[in-house]
Amino acid sequence: MNQLRALDPARAEQLQGMFTTIDQKVATPLTDTLPDLPEPGLGVVTLGYALRDDGSMDDILIDHLQQTKAAAQR
């Protein structure tokens, strides 16, 4: 960071802010409880997986979707 600060102080400051945010998030304990949210409520995002060449879903994608559905139902 010291070398970067000497070369590009603005970029060094930006990266330091990113590192600080990452450190804060890593220090936040994980929980499986969902917060009470005002309407419209909670959104659930599924990270995808590439389709097969024939357009069908890979087993990994199917598993992701099934886990997302179970989480949304909880």
N, C-alpha and C positions, 0 to 999 in steps of 0.2 A: 504494500500500500504506500509506503514511503516513496518508492521509486515512481509509482503512478502519480502520486501527489506532486512530485517534482515535474513530471511531464505534462499532466493534465489535471489540475486541481479540481475542476468542475466534475470531471468523470470520477475522480477518486471520491468526491463527496457523494455522488450518486450511488456508487457501489457500496460505500460505507452505510448509506441509508438502507440499501437492499439487505446487506448483511445483518444490520440491526433488526430489521423486520423478520428475517429468517430466524435469528436467535430467539426473538420473542415468541414466534409461532412454535418453534421446537420445544420451548420451555412450557408451553401450554399443555396441561394434561389432557389426554384423550378420554373421551367418554362415549358411551353408547346411548346416552339419553338425548332426546331432542328438545330443543328449547321451545317454550311457549311463544308463538309468534302471532302477531296480528294478521287478520285476513289480508291477502289471500292465502297466507300460510307459507309452507316450506316448499321449495323447489328441489327436485332430485335430478342430478346430472349423472349420466352413464358415460364413462369413457369408452369409446368404441374400439373396434378391431377391424382390420381389413376383411372385406368379403373375399370369398374364393373367386377364381377366374370365371366360374359359371354364375356368379352372383349370389350363391347361397352363403349362409352364415357359417362361420367356423365355430367349432365347439367352444372355443374360448369366448367368443362374442355371446353365444347363447348363455353361457354360464354368467357372464357379466350382467346380462339382461335379467336373468332369473334372480340374481342377488339383488339387483336394483328393485325389482318388483317386490321382493320380500321386505326390503328396507322401507319402501314406500307404504306397504300395507301395515307395517309396525307403526 
